[in-house]
Amino acid sequence: MSSTSSYQYLSRLENAVKQHDGWRLGECLNMIASENFSSPQTRGMLVTDFSNRYTAPDKFYRGARFMDEVQALAEEVARKVYNAKFADVRFTSGHAADLAVLLTLVSRGDKIVSVGLENGGYPGISHVGLGKILDLKNLYFAFDDKAFNIDAKATKRMLELEKPKLLIFGSSFIPFPQPVREVSSAVDDEVVCVYDGSHVMGLLAGGEFQDPLREGCSLLLGSTHKSLPGPQGGLMLGNNEEVFRRVSSQIHPGIIDNVHWNRVAALAMSLLEMMQFGKSYAQAVIKNSQALGKALADRGVAVKGAAHGYSKSHQVLLDCDKSKSELYGKRLEESNIIIDNGGRIGTAEATRMGMGPAEMDQIGELMAFVIQGKKPSDFTKKKVRSLIKDFKVPRYVLRGVSEATKE
């Protein structure tokens, strides 16, 4: 039997969590595009008794009437926020929503089209992910490298030749709205068009970026924790009842069994915040991305999409190869500026914490110092601490009803 006691493990566990919180929240500038910062109200929902409870569509579990009420509320708010007829909040991740779509809308050997990996497409649905596992034939949109977007004209020629069963718009690297209307109008009614908005769900909630459900897509699905500042999880919406029901009716019990109802309550809270503040939040995110892109470019850092204003989303993309993007990511982490290894910078969390274009200019300067090796990490760490000290509390947050009614 091991001589290591439970309390020794407990000490290590508590120490690791405490160090993470102290460093990432107190010392770092968090600029990862696939992350955000949930409000205290949203986080509070995650530690309720919902976290320990079950319910199911067939009512097998008793005592679940309040969880059922929260699910209905979350889906009602989601429909309002995204102007959709149908909503399903049961997905534990955006990837689970993708899986549900592929399991129910296509069969083995069918052709599906998405953005290619080399152009920032999502690996999870590609030929190295679910496409391989489900024995699908992955095809990819023609891509315009200069515009960093789908080449609609070339794609339409490919679609006419290949005749796929499913188109999946959206991407992991997505600085600009995609030509959904133009491409979707080129396929017949038997081809299902889906928009994976994992990265831009928060912008779509604010009525910005684009409007997939009115541009030709039967379904909008995605993660709930990137530009949308909710808990980690997934969401699906639609206006086409036949397509929506084909997916939604098969979720339980084969795809999602335990829904995690504390997550659903937290998602409802985040969607309520978007209902109230989504427009101003989304506009601020995009404005900050454009400001950051310009700040970097003005200091000699190559950024993609300069001819198009650098970005119309929460992402700014460095224009460099894989080895350099990994090098820059490592250098920035050593200076307490956190991005990913793909050269992708996100402004959603910084915006959520109240930063604006002036701060984006400072961030651009600090990042340029690091990328170009002009300042040591100690210098940048000090500047980061100074910059973030006034941005510790998230904005675009709903107060509790009791607090709001006191006014």
N, C-alpha and C positions, 0 to 999 in steps of 0.2 A: 504494500500500500504506500502511496506517495506520502512523503513527509511534508509536502507543501499543503498548508491548511487552506480552508475556504476563505479565511480572512486575509491570507496573503494574496490570493487571487482577487478578492474584493478590493484590496488596496490598489492593486495594479489597474483594475477596471476603473475605479473612481479617479485615479490619477490620470489615466489616459483621457477620460472624458473631460476632466477639469482642465488639463493642458490644452486639449483641442479648443474648448470654449474660450479659454484665456487668450490663445494665440489667434484663432480665426476671427473672433469677435472683438478682441481688444487690440490686436497688433496688425491685422491684415486688411488690405484693400481687396475685396472679393469681386472679381470680374469674370467669373466663369459663366458662360452663356446659358448653360443648362441648370443653373441654380438661381434661387431667389431667397427672400427672407419673409417668412410668414409673420403676421401680426400676433401679438400676445393673445388676442381673442381666438385666432385660428389655432394656435398652439395649445391653448387651454382645452379645446375640444378633444385633442388627442389623448389627454390624460383622464377623461371621464370614464365612468363605468362601462360605457359602450365598448371600450377596448377589450373587455373580457367576455362579451356576450355574442350569441349566435341568433340569427333568424334565417328564414328560408321562404321562398315563394309559396310552398305548399303548407305553410303554417305548422310544420312539424315541431318547432320550438315555441313554447309558450312564453309569456311575459315580454313579448317583443313589440307591443303596440306603439310605444314611443319611438322605437327605432324605425318602424314602418312610417310613422309620421315624419321623421327627419328625412327619410329617403324621398318621400313624396314632395316635401318642401324643397329639397336640394334639386330635384328634377324640374320642379316648377320654376325655380329661380334660374336654372340653367337654360330652360326654354326661353325665358324672357331676355336674359343677357345676350344669347346668341340668335334671337329671333328665329327659333326653330319650333317645329310642331312636336318633335319627339326628343327625349333625352334619356340617357342611361348612365348612372353614376357608379355602377358596380365594379368597374374595372380597377384592378389594383395597380395598373401601370398603363402607360401609353402602348407599350409593347404587347401587353395582354389584349388591348383593343385591336391592334394589328393582327394578332394571332386569331382572334375571333372572326375578323373580316375574312382572312385567308382560309380559315376552316369552313366557313359557311357560304362564301360567294364564289369560290373557284374549286376546281377538282385537280387531282394529280395530272400533270402533263399540260395544264392550261398555261397560257402566256399571260404574264402580268408585266406592267411597265411602271418604272419608278425612276428617280434620279440616280445616276451611277455613283459608285463609291468614290471614283476619282474626281467627281464634281460635288462632293459633299453630301451624297445620299446617305440614308440611314442603313447601316450594315444589317440590322435586325431583320429587314424584309428582303435582303439581297440574296444573291446566289451563295453567299457564305453564311446566311442566317436561315430564316424560315423558308426561303425559296428552296434551299437544299434539303431541309428536313422534310418538307411537304411535297418534294418532287415536282416543283413548278418550273416553268421555263421563264427565267428572268430576262426581260428586255429593258432597255434604258432610253429615256428621253434623249433626243439630240440636244447638244448643249453648246451655248455660245460662251466661250471662255472669257472673252473680253467684257461682255455684259454680265457675266456670272449669273446666267439664267437659262431656262429652257429655250431652245431654238424652236419656235412654234412651227415655222414653215417646214423645216427639215423633219420635225417630229410627225407632222401630218402625213408626209410622204411615207415615213416608216410605218405608221399605223395602218395606212391603206394597204400596205404590202403584207404586214404581219397579222393583222386582225386579232389583237389580244382580247381577253375577257375582262380585264380589270386594269384601270389606270389609278395609280396612287401618286397624287401631287404632294407637295411639301418636301422638306429636306432638313437634314441636321445643320447644314450650313446654308442659311437662307436670309441674305441681306435685303432682297428685293421681292416684291410680289411676283408671282409666277403667272404666265399667260393661260390661266385656267379656262376662261371663257372661250378663247380662240381655239385651244386644243380640244376641249371637251365637245365643242360644236362640230368637230370633224369626225366623230364616231357615231355609230347608230345607237338606238335606244337599248339594245341588248348588252352593250358595254357599260359596265358600272364604273363611275368615276368617284373616287374617294379622296379626301384631302386630309393628310396627316399633319395637323397643325400643332404638333407637340411643342415646337419652339415658339410659336406665335399666338398661342391661345389667349394670352393676356392682351395682346394687341387687338385680336379679333373681338375680344370681349368689350374693348373700348371703341369698336366701330372703325378701327384703323387697319392699315395694311391691305387687306382685300376682304371679299365676302364670298367664300367658296360655295355656300349653299344656294346662292343666287347667281353663281357664275357657272353652274353646270354640274356640281357635285351632289350626289345623293346622300353622302355621309360626310360629316366633319368629326374627326376623332383626334385624341392626343393626350399628352401628359398634362398634369395640372400643377406643375411645380417649377416651370421655367419662366417664361415671361408672365404667365399666370402665377401669382404668388401664393399658391395653395400648398396643401400637403402633398407628398409624393403619392401619385395615383394616376388614374385615367378617366376619360370622359368620352362619350359618343353622342352625337346629335344628328338629326336628320329631318327632312321634310317629305321624303319619299317613303310612305308608310310600308309599302311592300318590301323594299330593300332593308329598311330599318328593322322590321319584324323578322326578316330572315336571319339577321344577326342576333338581335336581342332575345328571340325566343329560344336560342340554343346556348345561351351563356351558362345557365344553371341546369344541371350540376356538372356538366362536362368540361367547361372552360374556367369558370369562376365558381367556387363553392363558398368559401368564407370571404365575405365582402370587406371586412374590417370597417365596422360601422362608426368607429371614432373618426376614421378618415373621411367618411361621408359627411359627418357633422362638420368637420373642419373644412371640407370643400364647400359646403353650403355657406359657411362664414366667409370664405374667400370670394365666393360668387356674389354675395351680398355687398362686399366691398367694391367689387367691380361694377355692380349695378349702380352704386352711388358715385364712384370715383373713376370708373374705367376709362372714360373719354380723356380726362385730364391726365391720368397716369400714362396711358398709351401715347398720347401726344408728347408728353415729357420724355418718355423713353426714346422715341424716335429723334426728337430734337437733340438729346444727349448723344446718341450714336453719331449723328451728323457732326456735332461739335467735336467729339473725340476723334473721329476720322480725320477731320481737318487739322486738329491739333497735332496729331501724329505726322500727317503728311507735311505740314509746315515745318516740321523739325527733321525732315529727311527720312522718315520711316515710310516704306512703301506700303500702301493700303489698297486693297482691291476696290473697284467700283468708283473711282474718283470722278469719272465722267458723269456718274449718276448721283452725285452727292454723298458718296461713301456708303450710305445705308438708308433704308426706310424701315428697318426693324430694330431689334435690340442687339444686333450683332455688328461688329466691325471686324473685318477679316484682313490680317496681315498678308501681304503679297510676297510670299517666300516659299521655299521648298520645305519638304518634311524635316530634313535634318536641321535646318535653321529654325523652324517653328518649335521643334523640341528643345533646341539650345536656348531660344528666347524664353520658353516656358520655364526652363530650369533656372535661368538667370533671374527672371522676375520673381519666382518663388523664393529664391535666396534673398530677395529684397522685400519680401512680404507683400508682393503683388501677385495675386493668384489668377491665372488663366489656365486653359488646357494646353495640350501639346500639339493642337492643330492650328495654332495661330488665330484662334477665334476668341474675340474679346466681347464680353456681354455687359450691357449697361443697365439691365433691368434692376438688379439688386441695389446698385448705387443710386438709381433713381428712386427706388422704393424708400431708401434711407434719407432722401431729401436733397441729394446732390443735383446740381444743374450745370448749364454750359460753362460757367466759370470754373467749377471743380473739374469738369472734363478737360479743360485746357491745362490745368495743373497736372491731372493724371497723364495726359498726353506727354507733357514735359518729363515727368518722372519715368514713364515707360521708355521714352526716347533715350534718356540718360542710361538706363539699364541695357537696352537693346544695343546701343552704340558703344557701350563700355566707357562712358564718359565720367561716371561717378561710382564710387565704391558702394557696396550694399549697405554699410552702416549709415551712410549719408541718406540713402533712399528710405531705409527703415525709419529714420527719424522724421523725415518729411511725411511719410505715410501716417505715422502716429499723430502728427500735428494736423494732417488733413482730416482724418476720420473722427477726431475727438468730438466734433460738434454734430456728428451724424450717427448717433447711436440708437435713435428711436424711429421705427418705420412710420412713414406717412401713408396717406390714402387709406386710413383705418377707421372703421366704425366703432364708436364708443358703445358701451352697453346701454340698453333702453333706459334703465333707472338713472344713469348719469345724464343721458340726453334730455330726459323729461324734467330734470331739475331746472333747466334754463327757462 
